[in-house]
Amino acid sequence: MEPLELCPKLDTEDGFVQSSLFKDESKLSEKWMPDRLFHRDDTFRQLMRFFRVLLERPKTFSVKVMLTGGPGSGKTAVAMSFGSEMECIACDEFGLNLKFIHVNCIEGVNLSNILLQILQKIRPSSYYQLWSAKNLIREIQDILRKDDLQLIICLDDADSFFTKKSLILNRLMNSKESCLNTELRISFVLNVKSDDVRENVAEKITSIPIMEYVPNQLEDILEERVKISFQKGSVQRGTVRLIAGLCRFSGSAREALSILWGTAKFAEKKGASVVEPSHVRQYYESLKPITDYGKCVFLDQDQKVILFAILRLFEYDDQERIKKRDIWREYLDICMENAIVPKKVERILMEMWILEWITGFFITKESIKSDYTTEKVEEIALLISIEELHSIVEYQIKSEVGWNLIQFYFKKFH
């Protein structure tokens, strides 16, 4: 996924046409930190509990915590929010001089660059550029001592830099002579994708794992960003739901926000006044083309069973539409026949919805149940022939190693 390249905000007074979709698209950037965190309260509380000793017994301990989680799992957002809260509590409640510093380890190629980032955020100056690591360490220590300052340093993407250069990490965190933390004035938060980096560090580090977001959590995050980034009513609820579903495997809020931004730019280019689910599908296909049937192999087992259930229903009865509730029942039958553990109905309904927009094989339509009621029933109609669906299902099931559905189906019905 390419990083967001945000456009400047258009101003109608300067002769430009203001976007009909965006209110402030900069708030979709991964660098923008929200005031409110979703579904990371437990991690936040754990950090506060571990680092509270810095407030109650300052300069007696150096706390070292590692946040582990995949890209877009919220490590940086949690750390930044925690750091801001610690600074406020230290000043307002304890009268302490404590500063939180975020360091991007990808931007640092050696110890001097890491130290330079730290020093520039304590006391910015152009004089430090040519200093050696030894002089930078001495200058940082002098400032901490003179200002009676404690630091919490967040080393972001630490594994990408330190796994092969563990001596650098040890020199930053160690309290021995010639190291940065000789007076225990510095504590650390390490953001890493895997806690394997801990094997390369001599210091003891507490690890806090952060799980990937699930679809309903991604929906909460996206809905909040939609409120502050887009004009009111310019993004449909179904758009948010679809993007969250597409990112359910990565669990990455970063990826979800990137798709939301890219989809909105795509819709804006088309002249649309509302970002619809169809725009998501078109934009997503441009990123990961799947119009060729052979490229559908990434579908998971539940999606394959759903396609199989749809085929069976259409071939049982020669009809134009089938009800979604009938697909659910057929799905359960197939799972029972092949010793597959079925998922809950809510999950399967979401999978149907995602399949619809990713593949374009069918479309959902609503119909009135009878003349005596206004109850609407969701049905699907095929957009391809039954023969095409038959070929796709055969290909998909054969691609599932060790799965004997294809033999069962074609022996029984053909």
C-alpha positions as CSV (number, residue, x, y, z in Angstrom):
1,M,0.0,0.0,0.0
2,E,1.5,3.4,-1.0
3,P,1.8,6.0,1.7
4,L,-0.7,8.9,1.7
5,E,0.3,11.9,-0.3
6,L,-2.0,14.6,1.0
7,C,-3.1,17.4,-1.2
8,P,-3.2,21.0,0.1
9,K,-6.6,22.2,1.2
10,L,-8.4,24.0,-1.7
11,D,-9.6,27.6,-1.1
12,T,-12.5,29.0,-3.1
13,E,-11.2,32.5,-2.4
14,D,-8.1,31.8,-4.4
15,G,-10.0,30.6,-7.4
16,F,-10.0,26.9,-6.6
17,V,-13.0,24.7,-6.3
18,Q,-13.3,23.4,-2.8
19,S,-13.7,19.6,-2.4
20,S,-17.3,18.5,-2.0
21,L,-16.1,15.4,-0.1
22,F,-13.3,16.4,2.2
23,K,-13.4,18.7,5.2
24,D,-9.8,18.1,6.3
25,E,-8.1,15.2,4.6
26,S,-4.9,15.6,6.6
27,K,-6.7,13.8,9.4
28,L,-6.5,10.6,7.4
29,S,-2.8,10.6,7.4
30,E,-1.0,8.0,9.6
31,K,1.0,10.9,11.1
32,W,-2.0,12.6,12.5
33,M,-2.6,11.5,16.1
34,P,-6.3,11.4,17.3
35,D,-7.4,12.8,20.6
36,R,-9.4,9.7,21.3
37,L,-8.1,6.1,21.1
38,F,-10.5,3.2,20.2
39,H,-10.1,-0.3,21.6
40,R,-6.6,0.3,23.1
41,D,-7.7,1.3,26.7
42,D,-6.1,-1.9,28.2
43,T,-2.7,-1.2,26.6
44,F,-2.9,2.5,27.7
45,R,-3.6,1.4,31.3
46,Q,-0.8,-1.1,31.4
47,L,1.7,1.6,30.3
48,M,0.5,4.0,33.0
49,R,0.8,1.2,35.6
50,F,4.4,0.3,34.6
51,F,5.6,3.9,34.4
52,R,3.9,5.3,37.4
53,V,7.1,4.6,39.4
54,L,8.7,7.5,37.5
55,L,6.2,9.8,39.2
56,E,6.3,8.3,42.7
57,R,10.0,7.6,42.9
58,P,11.7,9.7,40.2
59,K,15.3,8.9,39.1
60,T,15.4,5.5,40.9
61,F,14.3,3.2,38.1
62,S,14.6,3.1,34.4
63,V,11.4,1.5,33.0
64,K,11.6,-0.4,29.7
65,V,8.5,-1.7,27.9
66,M,8.1,-3.2,24.5
67,L,4.9,-2.8,22.5
68,T,4.6,-5.7,20.0
69,G,2.1,-5.7,17.1
70,G,1.8,-5.6,13.4
71,P,1.7,-2.5,11.2
72,G,-1.4,-0.4,11.9
73,S,-2.2,-2.1,15.2
74,G,-2.0,1.3,17.0
75,K,1.4,1.0,18.7
76,T,2.5,4.6,17.9
77,A,-0.9,6.1,18.7
78,V,-1.0,4.4,22.1
79,A,2.5,5.5,22.9
80,M,2.0,9.1,21.9
81,S,-1.3,9.3,23.8
82,F,0.4,7.8,26.9
83,G,3.4,10.1,26.6
84,S,1.1,13.2,26.5
85,E,-0.8,12.0,29.5
86,M,2.4,11.3,31.5
87,E,3.7,14.8,30.8
88,C,0.5,16.4,32.1
89,I,0.3,14.2,35.2
90,A,4.0,14.8,36.1
91,C,3.7,18.5,35.8
92,D,0.2,19.1,37.3
93,E,0.1,16.5,40.0
94,F,3.7,15.8,41.0
95,G,5.6,19.0,40.0
96,L,8.1,17.0,38.0
97,N,9.9,17.9,34.8
98,L,9.2,14.9,32.5
99,K,9.3,14.9,28.7
100,F,8.1,12.3,26.2
101,I,10.1,12.0,23.0
102,H,9.2,10.0,19.9
103,V,12.1,8.8,17.8
104,N,11.7,7.2,14.4
105,C,14.4,4.6,14.1
106,I,13.9,4.2,10.4
107,E,15.2,7.7,10.0
108,G,18.3,6.9,12.0
109,V,21.1,4.8,10.4
110,N,23.5,4.9,13.3
111,L,23.7,5.8,17.0
112,S,24.6,9.4,16.3
113,N,21.5,10.0,14.3
114,I,19.3,8.5,17.1
115,L,21.0,10.7,19.7
116,L,20.7,13.7,17.4
117,Q,16.9,13.2,17.2
118,I,16.7,13.0,21.0
119,L,18.8,16.1,21.5
120,Q,17.1,18.2,18.9
121,K,13.7,17.6,20.7
122,I,15.2,18.6,24.1
123,R,17.1,21.6,23.0
124,P,17.0,22.3,19.2
125,S,20.3,23.6,17.7
126,S,22.2,23.3,14.4
127,Y,25.5,23.0,16.3
128,Y,24.9,19.3,17.0
129,Q,25.0,18.1,13.4
130,L,28.8,17.2,13.3
131,W,29.1,16.0,16.9
132,S,30.3,12.5,17.7
133,A,28.1,10.0,19.6
134,K,30.2,10.5,22.7
135,N,29.7,14.2,22.7
136,L,26.0,13.9,22.0
137,I,25.6,11.6,25.0
138,R,27.5,13.9,27.3
139,E,25.4,16.9,26.1
140,I,22.1,15.0,26.7
141,Q,23.3,14.0,30.2
142,D,24.3,17.6,31.1
143,I,20.9,19.0,30.0
144,L,19.0,16.3,32.0
145,R,21.1,17.1,35.1
146,K,20.8,20.9,34.8
147,D,17.1,20.9,34.1
148,D,16.4,18.1,36.5
149,L,14.6,16.4,33.6
150,Q,13.4,12.8,33.1
151,L,12.8,11.4,29.6
152,I,10.5,8.7,28.2
153,I,11.9,7.9,24.8
154,C,9.7,6.0,22.4
155,L,11.8,4.1,19.8
156,D,9.4,3.5,16.9
157,D,10.1,0.7,14.5
158,A,12.9,-0.4,16.7
159,D,13.2,-3.9,15.3
160,S,14.0,-2.6,11.8
161,F,17.0,-0.8,13.1
162,F,18.3,-2.7,16.2
163,T,18.0,-6.4,15.4
164,K,21.4,-6.4,13.8
165,K,22.9,-3.6,15.8
166,S,22.1,-4.6,19.4
167,L,25.1,-2.8,20.7
168,I,23.5,0.5,19.8
169,L,20.3,-0.4,21.7
170,N,22.3,-1.5,24.7
171,R,24.3,1.7,24.7
172,L,21.1,3.7,24.7
173,M,19.4,1.8,27.5
174,N,22.3,0.7,29.7
175,S,23.2,2.5,32.9
176,K,26.9,1.7,32.7
177,E,29.6,4.3,32.3
178,S,29.9,5.8,28.7
179,C,26.2,4.9,28.1
180,L,23.3,7.3,27.8
181,N,21.3,6.3,30.9
182,T,23.9,6.4,33.6
183,E,21.7,8.4,36.1
184,L,18.5,6.4,35.4
185,R,16.8,9.6,34.1
186,I,15.6,7.9,30.9
187,S,12.9,5.2,30.4
188,F,12.0,3.6,27.1
189,V,9.0,2.4,25.1
190,L,10.0,0.2,22.1
191,N,7.5,-0.3,19.3
192,V,8.4,-3.5,17.4
193,K,6.6,-5.9,15.2
194,S,8.0,-8.9,17.0
195,D,9.5,-9.4,20.4
196,D,12.4,-11.4,18.9
197,V,14.4,-8.2,19.2
198,R,14.4,-8.7,22.9
199,E,16.9,-11.6,22.4
200,N,19.5,-9.0,21.2
201,V,19.2,-6.7,24.2
202,A,21.0,-7.2,27.5
203,E,18.5,-5.2,29.4
204,K,15.3,-6.8,30.9
205,I,12.3,-5.5,28.9
206,T,8.6,-6.1,29.7
207,S,6.6,-7.0,26.6
208,I,3.0,-5.9,26.0
209,P,1.4,-7.6,22.9
210,I,-1.2,-5.6,20.9
211,M,-3.6,-7.7,18.8
212,E,-4.7,-6.6,15.4
213,Y,-8.0,-4.8,15.0
214,V,-11.1,-6.8,14.1
215,P,-13.7,-5.5,11.6
216,N,-16.1,-3.9,14.1
217,Q,-13.2,-2.1,15.7
218,L,-11.9,-0.9,12.4
219,E,-15.4,0.4,11.7
220,D,-15.3,2.5,14.9
221,I,-12.0,4.0,13.9
222,L,-13.1,4.8,10.3
223,E,-16.4,6.3,11.4
224,E,-14.6,8.6,13.8
225,R,-12.2,9.7,11.0
226,V,-15.1,10.2,8.6
227,K,-16.7,12.6,11.0
228,I,-13.7,14.9,11.2
229,S,-12.3,14.4,7.7
230,F,-15.3,14.5,5.4
231,Q,-18.3,16.7,4.7
232,K,-21.4,15.5,6.5
233,G,-23.2,12.8,4.6
234,S,-20.4,12.4,2.0
235,V,-19.4,8.8,3.0
236,Q,-22.0,6.1,3.1
237,R,-22.2,3.7,6.1
238,G,-21.8,0.8,3.7
239,T,-18.5,2.2,2.5
240,V,-17.0,2.1,6.0
241,R,-18.3,-1.4,6.6
242,L,-16.8,-2.7,3.3
243,I,-13.4,-1.2,4.0
244,A,-13.3,-2.7,7.5
245,G,-14.2,-6.1,6.0
246,L,-11.5,-5.8,3.4
247,C,-8.9,-5.2,6.1
248,R,-10.0,-8.0,8.4
249,F,-7.0,-10.2,7.6
250,S,-4.3,-7.5,8.2
251,G,-6.3,-5.9,11.1
252,S,-4.5,-2.7,10.2
253,A,-6.0,0.7,10.8
254,R,-3.3,2.2,8.7
255,E,-4.3,0.1,5.7
256,A,-8.0,0.9,6.3
257,L,-7.4,4.6,6.4
258,S,-5.3,4.5,3.3
259,I,-8.1,2.6,1.4
260,L,-10.6,5.2,2.7
261,W,-8.5,8.1,1.5
262,G,-7.7,6.4,-1.8
263,T,-11.4,5.6,-2.4
264,A,-12.5,9.1,-1.6
265,K,-9.9,10.6,-4.1
266,F,-11.1,8.1,-6.7
267,A,-14.7,9.1,-6.1
268,E,-13.8,12.8,-6.2
269,K,-12.0,12.3,-9.5
270,K,-15.2,10.7,-10.9
271,G,-17.1,13.8,-9.8
272,A,-19.2,11.9,-7.2
273,S,-20.7,13.8,-4.3
274,V,-20.9,10.7,-2.1
275,V,-18.4,7.9,-1.5
276,E,-20.2,4.7,-2.2
277,P,-19.3,1.0,-1.7
278,S,-19.0,0.7,-5.5
279,H,-16.1,3.2,-5.4
280,V,-14.3,1.0,-2.8
281,R,-14.6,-2.0,-5.1
282,Q,-13.2,-0.1,-8.2
283,Y,-10.4,1.5,-6.2
284,Y,-9.5,-1.8,-4.5
285,E,-9.5,-3.6,-7.8
286,S,-7.0,-1.1,-9.1
287,L,-4.7,-2.0,-6.1
288,K,-5.2,-5.7,-6.2
289,P,-6.8,-6.7,-9.6
290,I,-9.0,-9.8,-9.2
291,T,-11.2,-9.6,-12.3
292,D,-9.5,-12.6,-13.7
293,Y,-11.1,-15.7,-12.1
294,G,-7.7,-17.3,-11.5
295,K,-6.7,-14.4,-9.2
296,C,-9.5,-15.3,-6.7
297,V,-7.4,-17.9,-5.0
298,F,-6.9,-15.6,-2.0
299,L,-10.5,-16.3,-0.9
300,D,-10.6,-18.0,2.4
301,Q,-12.5,-21.3,3.1
302,D,-15.7,-19.6,4.3
303,Q,-15.9,-17.6,1.1
304,K,-15.3,-20.7,-1.0
305,V,-18.1,-22.6,0.9
306,I,-20.4,-19.6,0.3
307,L,-19.7,-19.6,-3.4
308,F,-20.3,-23.4,-3.4
309,A,-23.6,-22.9,-1.5
310,I,-24.8,-20.3,-4.0
311,L,-23.9,-22.7,-7.0
312,R,-25.8,-25.6,-5.4
313,L,-28.9,-23.4,-4.8
314,F,-29.0,-22.1,-8.3
315,E,-28.5,-25.5,-9.8
316,Y,-31.1,-27.1,-7.5
317,D,-33.8,-24.8,-8.9
318,D,-33.6,-22.8,-12.1
319,Q,-34.4,-19.5,-10.6
320,E,-33.3,-15.9,-11.1
321,R,-32.7,-15.1,-7.4
322,I,-32.0,-16.9,-4.2
323,K,-32.6,-15.7,-0.6
324,K,-29.6,-15.0,1.7
325,R,-31.2,-17.0,4.5
326,D,-31.3,-20.0,2.1
327,I,-27.5,-19.5,1.4
328,W,-26.9,-19.6,5.2
329,R,-28.8,-23.0,5.5
330,E,-26.9,-24.4,2.5
331,Y,-23.7,-23.2,4.0
332,L,-24.4,-25.1,7.2
333,D,-25.3,-28.3,5.2
334,I,-22.0,-28.2,3.3
335,C,-20.0,-27.6,6.6
336,M,-21.8,-30.6,8.2
337,E,-21.2,-32.8,5.1
338,N,-17.5,-32.0,5.0
339,A,-16.6,-31.7,8.8
340,I,-16.0,-28.0,8.6
341,V,-16.7,-25.9,11.7
342,P,-19.3,-23.3,10.6
343,K,-19.1,-19.6,11.5
344,K,-21.9,-17.6,13.1
345,V,-24.6,-16.2,10.8
346,E,-23.4,-12.6,11.3
347,R,-20.0,-13.5,10.1
348,I,-21.3,-15.3,7.0
349,L,-23.6,-12.4,6.1
350,M,-20.6,-10.1,6.2
351,E,-18.6,-12.6,4.0
352,M,-21.5,-12.6,1.5
353,W,-21.4,-8.8,1.4
354,I,-17.6,-8.7,0.9
355,L,-17.8,-11.3,-1.8
356,E,-20.4,-9.3,-3.6
357,W,-18.2,-6.2,-3.9
358,I,-14.9,-7.9,-4.4
359,T,-15.9,-10.4,-7.1
360,G,-18.8,-8.8,-8.7
361,F,-20.3,-12.3,-9.4
362,F,-23.7,-11.4,-7.8
363,I,-25.7,-8.5,-6.5
364,T,-28.0,-8.1,-3.5
365,K,-31.6,-7.0,-4.1
366,E,-34.5,-6.4,-1.7
367,S,-37.9,-7.8,-2.4
368,I,-41.3,-7.7,-0.6
369,K,-42.1,-11.0,1.1
370,S,-45.8,-11.0,0.1
371,D,-48.8,-8.8,-0.7
372,Y,-49.9,-8.8,3.0
373,T,-46.6,-7.6,4.6
374,T,-44.0,-4.9,4.0
375,E,-41.2,-7.1,5.3
376,K,-38.3,-7.0,2.9
377,V,-36.2,-10.1,2.1
378,E,-32.6,-9.9,0.9
379,E,-32.0,-12.0,-2.2
380,I,-29.0,-12.2,-4.6
381,A,-29.0,-12.3,-8.4
382,L,-26.1,-13.6,-10.4
383,L,-24.3,-11.2,-12.7
384,I,-22.5,-14.1,-14.5
385,S,-23.9,-17.3,-15.9
386,I,-24.3,-20.5,-13.9
387,E,-21.8,-22.1,-16.1
388,E,-19.2,-19.5,-15.3
389,L,-19.9,-19.8,-11.6
390,H,-19.6,-23.6,-11.9
391,S,-16.1,-23.2,-13.4
392,I,-15.1,-20.7,-10.8
393,V,-16.3,-22.9,-7.9
394,E,-14.5,-26.0,-9.4
395,Y,-11.3,-24.0,-9.7
396,Q,-11.6,-22.5,-6.2
397,I,-12.3,-25.8,-4.5
398,K,-9.5,-27.6,-6.2
399,S,-7.1,-24.9,-5.0
400,E,-8.0,-25.9,-1.4
401,V,-5.4,-28.5,-0.5
402,G,-6.9,-31.5,1.3
403,W,-10.5,-30.4,0.7
404,N,-12.7,-33.0,-0.9
405,L,-15.8,-30.9,-1.6
406,I,-15.2,-31.0,-5.3
407,Q,-15.3,-34.8,-5.4
408,F,-18.4,-34.9,-3.2
409,Y,-20.2,-32.4,-5.4
410,F,-19.3,-33.6,-8.8
411,K,-19.9,-37.3,-8.0
412,K,-23.3,-36.5,-6.5
413,F,-24.7,-34.1,-9.0
414,H,-22.9,-35.0,-12.2
